[in-house]
Amino acid sequence: MSAAADTPFSTLTPDHILSALEGLGVPCDGRLLALNSYENRVWQVGVDGEDPAERFRVAKFYRPGRWSEAAILEEHGFLTELADDDLPVVPPLQLAGRSLHFANGFPIAVFPRRGGRAPELDDPDCLRWMGRLLGRIHQVGRRHRHAHRVELDIHRFGIEPRQFVMSGTWLPPELAEPYASVSALALDEVHLCFDRAGDTAVIRLHGDCHAGNVLWTDAGPHFVDFDDTLNGPPIQDLWMLLSGDDQAMARQLDTVLEGYECFAHLDPRELHLIEALRTLRLLHYSAWLARRWADPAFPAAFPWFASPRYWQDQILALREQVALMAESPLVRLMT
């Protein structure tokens, strides 16, 4: 791998950021605040203007080579389609008639700044509202599929990430065999879960629908960061809202579905996929960290990834997932 691929953002100095944005016609006033992002680089940028609500923009510099131009434009198109249906999302600004721009090898998009706080997912009213919003998003998502985005499947999110991790040097030698064994068992159970679910719907999704990608205001929630939008089963955008023991998650899911099914129907067979999708996320997350480890931002942000304790915890988590997938507790509690 080239040095540029290892450190793709090493040339992205404040001067380069401001120069690139000013070249797009964004009147920067010099203020820059780095926002939480590891896959890409995102800044809040101060701009000259009289309206206090418009004195900031959010500039997103995409990781070079991760997505094709067509795939990024599908993200933007989905956001625009949702916004046109009066859904609370934040589409990119059109600058000189385009949402996607390039400077010094970086794909760039500029967004309005929208603030908010974390959603209170222990509040039933919040969960119902989230369910209604996701139901409306999925209504739009069902109109057609992404053509240039990936599909959530076992190979891409389970088999291939496991192979990547095992082909490298991240696993401590004494944990390589236990990880190989339990991850193989986990993937066997994932296949069985997908078999039990059968042919379920595949639609356009947010794809990474956790609380950190939702901002709440007095007017309700809005979604941010559609960077991982993909084609997949609708339950993928619901299960990450659930936490706690089986009984707690069953209550939460029932509440979310109260809101969701005001606008969209969820095939109950998709309940078989919840623990399988959680397992795929565990496998994919470890491979994501491994793939990005040469980027200096990752060892600084995730130092525990290089420790035996991380892999011991992953082995334990996968063992628990094997048991949960065999038992399918939410299927039992919700049916």
C-alpha positions in Angstrom: 0.0 0.0 0.0 1.3 3.4 -0.9 2.2 6.1 1.7 -0.6 8.2 0.2 -3.1 5.4 0.9 -1.8 4.9 4.4 -2.1 8.6 5.3 -4.7 9.9 2.9 -5.3 13.1 4.8 -1.7 14.1 5.6 -1.8 17.0 3.1 -5.1 18.4 4.4 -3.8 21.4 6.3 -6.0 24.3 7.4 -4.7 26.4 4.5 -5.6 23.6 2.0 -9.1 23.3 3.6 -9.8 27.0 3.4 -8.4 27.4 0.0 -10.5 24.5 -1.4 -13.7 25.9 0.1 -13.0 29.4 -1.1 -12.4 28.0 -4.5 -16.0 26.7 -4.3 -17.3 30.1 -3.4 -17.7 29.5 0.3 -16.7 32.9 2.0 -14.6 31.4 4.9 -13.7 33.6 7.8 -10.9 31.4 9.1 -12.7 29.5 11.8 -12.3 25.7 11.7 -13.5 23.1 14.1 -12.8 19.4 13.5 -15.9 17.3 14.0 -16.0 13.6 15.0 -15.2 11.6 12.0 -12.6 8.9 11.2 -13.5 7.5 7.9 -13.6 11.0 6.3 -12.6 14.4 7.6 -15.3 16.8 8.5 -15.0 20.4 9.7 -17.4 23.1 10.9 -16.3 26.2 9.0 -17.1 29.8 9.8 -18.4 31.9 6.9 -18.9 35.5 6.5 -22.6 36.4 6.6 -25.1 38.6 8.3 -27.6 35.9 9.3 -26.4 34.2 12.6 -28.1 30.9 11.5 -25.9 30.8 8.4 -22.5 31.7 9.8 -21.3 28.1 9.7 -21.1 25.4 7.1 -20.0 21.7 7.5 -17.4 20.7 5.0 -16.9 16.9 4.3 -13.7 15.7 2.7 -14.3 12.2 1.6 -11.6 9.5 2.0 -10.0 9.3 -1.5 -10.7 6.0 -3.2 -13.4 4.7 -0.8 -16.4 5.5 -2.9 -16.8 6.2 -6.6 -18.1 9.5 -7.7 -21.4 7.7 -8.7 -21.7 6.2 -5.3 -21.2 9.6 -3.5 -23.8 11.2 -5.8 -26.2 8.4 -4.9 -25.8 9.4 -1.2 -26.5 13.0 -2.2 -29.4 12.0 -4.4 -31.0 10.0 -1.6 -30.7 12.9 0.8 -32.2 15.3 -1.7 -35.1 12.9 -2.4 -35.8 12.6 1.3 -35.6 16.3 1.8 -38.0 16.9 -1.1 -40.5 14.6 0.8 -40.2 17.0 3.8 -38.1 14.5 5.8 -35.7 16.0 8.4 -32.3 15.2 6.8 -29.5 17.5 5.8 -28.7 17.3 2.0 -25.5 18.9 0.7 -25.6 22.5 -0.7 -25.6 23.0 -4.5 -22.6 25.1 -5.3 -22.2 26.2 -8.9 -25.0 23.7 -9.7 -23.2 20.7 -8.1 -23.2 18.9 -4.8 -19.9 17.1 -5.2 -16.6 18.9 -5.9 -12.9 17.9 -6.1 -9.8 19.7 -4.9 -6.3 18.3 -4.5 -7.6 14.7 -5.0 -10.3 15.0 -2.4 -14.0 14.6 -3.1 -15.8 17.5 -1.2 -19.3 18.3 -0.2 -20.6 21.3 1.8 -23.6 21.0 4.1 -25.7 23.5 6.1 -24.9 23.3 9.8 -27.7 21.8 11.9 -27.3 21.4 15.6 -29.0 19.2 18.2 -28.5 16.8 21.1 -28.4 13.0 21.4 -31.8 11.3 21.4 -33.1 9.9 24.6 -33.7 6.3 23.5 -35.0 5.2 26.9 -38.0 7.5 26.4 -40.9 5.6 24.7 -42.1 8.8 23.0 -38.7 9.3 21.5 -38.7 5.7 20.2 -42.1 6.1 18.6 -41.0 9.3 16.9 -37.9 7.5 15.6 -40.0 4.7 14.4 -42.3 7.1 12.5 -39.3 8.9 10.9 -37.7 5.6 9.8 -41.0 4.4 8.4 -41.2 7.5 6.2 -37.5 7.2 5.2 -38.1 3.6 4.2 -41.2 4.6 2.2 -38.8 6.7 0.0 -36.1 4.0 0.1 -38.5 1.4 -1.4 -39.0 3.4 -4.6 -35.9 2.0 -6.2 -32.5 0.6 -5.2 -29.1 2.1 -5.2 -27.2 1.2 -8.4 -23.7 2.1 -7.2 -23.8 1.3 -3.5 -23.1 -2.0 -1.8 -25.7 -4.5 -0.6 -25.7 -5.8 3.0 -24.9 -9.5 2.6 -23.0 -12.2 4.5 -20.0 -12.3 2.2 -19.2 -8.6 2.2 -19.9 -7.9 5.8 -19.0 -11.3 7.4 -16.9 -13.7 5.3 -14.6 -11.2 3.7 -13.9 -9.2 6.9 -13.1 -12.4 8.8 -10.7 -13.5 6.1 -9.0 -10.1 6.1 -8.5 -10.1 9.9 -7.1 -13.6 9.9 -4.7 -12.9 7.0 -3.0 -10.1 9.0 -1.0 -9.8 12.1 -3.5 -8.1 14.4 -4.6 -11.2 16.2 -2.2 -12.3 19.0 -0.9 -15.8 18.1 -2.5 -17.5 21.2 -5.9 -16.1 20.2 -5.8 -16.8 16.4 -7.3 -20.3 16.7 -10.1 -19.4 19.2 -11.0 -16.4 17.0 -11.0 -18.6 13.8 -13.2 -21.2 15.5 -15.8 -19.0 17.1 -16.1 -16.7 14.1 -16.7 -19.7 11.8 -19.4 -20.9 14.2 -20.9 -17.4 14.2 -21.0 -17.3 10.4 -22.7 -20.7 10.3 -25.4 -19.3 12.6 -25.7 -16.1 10.5 -26.4 -18.3 7.5 -29.1 -20.1 9.4 -30.7 -16.9 10.5 -30.9 -15.6 6.9 -32.3 -19.0 5.9 -35.1 -18.7 8.5 -35.9 -15.1 7.4 -36.2 -16.2 3.8 -36.5 -13.7 1.0 -37.0 -10.3 2.7 -37.2 -6.9 1.3 -34.1 -5.1 0.1 -34.4 -1.3 0.1 -32.3 1.8 0.4 -31.3 2.4 4.0 -29.5 4.9 6.2 -27.2 2.0 6.9 -25.5 3.2 10.1 -28.6 4.1 12.2 -27.2 4.5 15.7 -27.9 7.3 18.2 -24.7 9.2 17.2 -26.1 9.9 13.8 -29.3 11.4 15.1 -29.6 15.0 16.4 -32.6 15.9 18.5 -34.1 19.4 18.7 -37.3 20.8 20.2 -38.8 20.2 16.8 -37.8 16.5 16.8 -35.0 14.4 15.3 -33.1 14.8 12.1 -30.6 12.3 10.6 -27.1 13.1 9.6 -24.2 11.1 8.0 -25.7 9.0 5.2 -22.1 8.1 4.2 -22.9 4.3 4.7 -26.2 4.3 2.9 -26.7 0.9 1.2 -29.2 -1.6 0.0 -30.4 -4.0 2.7 -33.3 -5.3 4.9 -35.3 -2.6 6.7 -34.6 -4.1 10.1 -31.0 -2.9 9.7 -32.1 0.6 10.4 -34.1 -0.4 13.5 -32.0 -2.9 15.5 -29.3 -0.4 16.5 -31.9 1.6 18.5 -32.3 -1.3 20.9 -30.2 -2.0 24.0 -30.4 -3.9 27.3 -31.6 -7.4 28.0 -34.0 -9.4 25.9 -37.1 -8.2 27.7 -35.9 -4.5 27.4 -35.1 -4.8 23.7 -38.5 -6.5 23.0 -40.3 -3.6 24.7 -38.2 -1.1 22.8 -38.8 -2.8 19.4 -42.5 -3.0 20.1 -42.5 0.8 20.8 -40.4 1.6 17.7 -42.8 -0.5 15.5 -45.8 1.4 16.9 -44.4 4.4 15.1 -42.8 2.6 12.1 -46.0 0.8 11.1 -47.9 4.1 10.8 -46.0 4.5 7.5 -44.4 1.2 6.6 -44.8 -2.5 7.2 -42.0 -4.6 8.7 -42.1 -8.3 7.6 -41.9 -10.2 11.0 -39.6 -12.7 9.5 -36.9 -10.0 9.6 -36.8 -10.5 13.4 -34.6 -13.5 12.6 -32.0 -11.2 11.2 -31.4 -8.9 14.3 -28.7 -11.0 16.0 -27.3 -12.0 12.7 -26.9 -8.4 11.7 -25.3 -7.6 15.0 -22.8 -10.4 14.4 -21.9 -9.1 11.0 -21.4 -5.6 12.5 -18.9 -7.1 15.0 -16.9 -8.8 12.3 -17.0 -5.9 9.9 -16.0 -3.4 12.7 -12.8 -5.3 13.5 -11.8 -5.5 9.8 -12.6 -1.8 9.4 -10.1 -0.9 12.2 -7.5 -3.3 10.7 -7.9 -1.8 7.3 -7.4 1.7 8.6 -4.7 1.0 11.2 -2.0 2.7 9.1 -4.0 6.0 9.2 -2.4 7.8 12.2 -5.9 8.9 13.4 -6.8 5.3 14.2 -4.1 4.2 16.7 -4.7 7.5 18.4 -8.4 7.0 18.7 -8.6 3.3 19.2 -5.4 2.3 21.0 -7.1 -0.8 22.6 -7.4 -2.4 19.1 -3.8 -3.5 19.4 -4.2 -5.2 22.7 -5.0 -8.9 23.5 -7.9 -7.7 25.6 -9.8 -6.4 22.6 -9.6 -9.8 20.8 -10.5 -11.6 24.0 -13.6 -9.4 24.2 -14.4 -10.1 20.6 -14.2 -13.8 21.0 -16.5 -13.6 24.1 -18.9 -11.4 22.2 -19.0 -13.8 19.2 -19.6 -16.7 21.5 -22.6 -14.9 23.0 -23.9 -14.1 19.5 -23.7 -17.8 18.6 -26.0 -18.6 21.5 -28.3 -15.7 20.8 -28.7 -16.5 17.1 -29.5 -20.2 18.0 -32.1 -19.0 20.6 -33.6 -16.1 18.6 -34.9 -14.4 21.8 -36.6 -11.4 20.1 -38.4 -13.7 17.7 -39.7 -15.7 20.6 -40.7 -12.6 22.6 -42.2 -10.6 19.7 -44.3 -13.5 18.2 
